[in-house]
Amino acid sequence: MGPKVRIVINEEHKAVIAIQAWWRGTLVRRTLLHAALKAWIIQCWWKQKLVQLMESRRQVALDTFARQEWAVVKLQSWVRMWCVRLRYLRLLHAVRIIQVYWRWHSCHTRGFIQGHYNLKENQLNLQLEISLGSQACRVQQCIPLPIKE
């Protein structure tokens, strides 16, 4: 083996080593700080994207709910309209039957019948005047229609 060489480290050399160690530590800390800042920026961006995604999902859910509510209200209004129309058609049919029978009766008794009806928002006003010779009969009736508001 070769001769052993002793390295003598003087004070100046120790100071250089200390400065180099400090500089390397500063570089490592700076690199770690930059990495931490970049990670923090990415995390902030991701949180912002998650908030936007949740807001868009909330808006879609709200739109869907509003559309369904509108459809339900529309369907209810159609059903109510259909029920009222059926009731109106039944009353109209009854009025026509009464008119036919009274007209037939007035032809056979030489009397006459006059009358009219008004259909307003929620009621049917029926006025009939029946004359048979010297006798006269006046009928006036108000029939309420069931309309929910």
LINRABEL-V763079 format. One line per field, one symbol per residue. ss: DSSP state (A for helix, B for strand, O for the rest). psi: psi as a letter, one per 40 degrees, with the letter a starting at -180 (. if undefined). burial: I if it has 16 or more other ideal C-beta (glycine too) atoms within 10 Angstrom, else O. A space follows every 50 residues. Layout:
BEGIN
ss = ???
psi = ???
burial = ???
END
This chain:
BEGIN
ss = OOOOOOOOOOAAAAAAAAAAAAAAAAAAAAAAAAAAAAAAAAAAAAAAAA AAAAAAAAAAAAAAAAAAAAAAAAAAAAAAAAAAAAAAAAAAAAAAAAAA AAAAAAAAAOOBBBBBBBBOOOBBBBBBBBBBOOBBBBBBBBBBOOOOO
psi = iiihhhhhhadddddddddddddddddddddddddddddddddddddddd dddddddddddddddddddddddddddddddddddddddddddddddddd ddddddddefaihiiiihhadfihhhhihhhgbeiihhhhihhihghi.
burial = OOOOOOOOOOOOOOOOOOOOOOOOOOOOOOOOOOOOOOOOOOOOOOOOOO OOOOOOOOOOOOOOOOOOOOOOOOOOOOOOOOOOOOOOOOIOOOIOOOOO OIOOOIOOOOIOIOIOOOOOOOOIOIOIOIIOOOOOOOOOOOOOOOOOO
END
